[in-house]
Amino acid sequence: MVGALAVWPAAPTGAATDAVLEAGPEQVHVVAPATPEHWDPLTDSLWDYDGNQLVLTRPGTNPNDGVRRPFEYAVVTKGPELTDVSVQAEVRLDESVQVSNRDVIIIWNYQGPKRFYYAHFSQDNTIYPHNGIFVVDNADRRRIDDQWTGTVGAPPAVTDAEWHDVRVDYTATTGEIEVYVDGASEPLMTATDTTFTGGRVGFGSFDNFGRTRHVHVVGTPSPAPATS
């Protein structure tokens, strides 16, 4: 992990029902149970809350508003906005493995529907929008990961219909981004970008569907805006 988030603290007792838990003198530990009180989807009717699982039941719809970006996601509404952040979760792609471009995404530093980062976990790594790290900044999503060569990216993140552990680490001061899959000691994808220095986290899919559970976040709260 990068920066101040070098140690992932264990979830305290009762974390499944608490929204914000102390993780250090300058950090909070945000836990996001699968409930409508903790998540705000773009389209409520596409989502289900199945025990401890947040489920995107079918693909979202292209907004067709001039900015190409993920179609459907839900954002964690509890707790503060975060700068430095480490997002850890289990994810599963529910779309058939016969669909080569299927994906799920983890979002961080979300500031609005056209301003956020996301990591795209896919079984295809041969097309620009698949299996990479992206920034949406009032324009079409832009790929920023170091692994993309112009024709191929990092090895496919998910190639089956099983659960996978994912982790996304972001250090605001340096812009370092590291994306890990299944507890690997080395990141699958890396990038450096300082477009956004604070926001919320989320889960979704570009144009497919899947689910997540056990979402835990450690981060540094964004400074409160100055008042006059």
Buried (B, 14 or more C-beta within 10 A) or exposed (E): BBBBBEEBBEBEEEBEEBBBBEBEEEBBBBBBBBBEEBBBBBBEEBBEBEEBBBBBEBBBEEBEEEBBBBBBBBBBBBBBBBBBBBBBBBBBBBBEEEEEBBBBBBBBBBBEBBBBBBBBBBBBBEBEBBBBBBBBBEEEBBBBBBBBEEEEBBEBBBBEEEBBBBBBBBBBEEBBBBBBBEEEEEBBBBBEBEBBBBBBBBBBBBBBBBBBBBBBBBBBBBEEEEEE
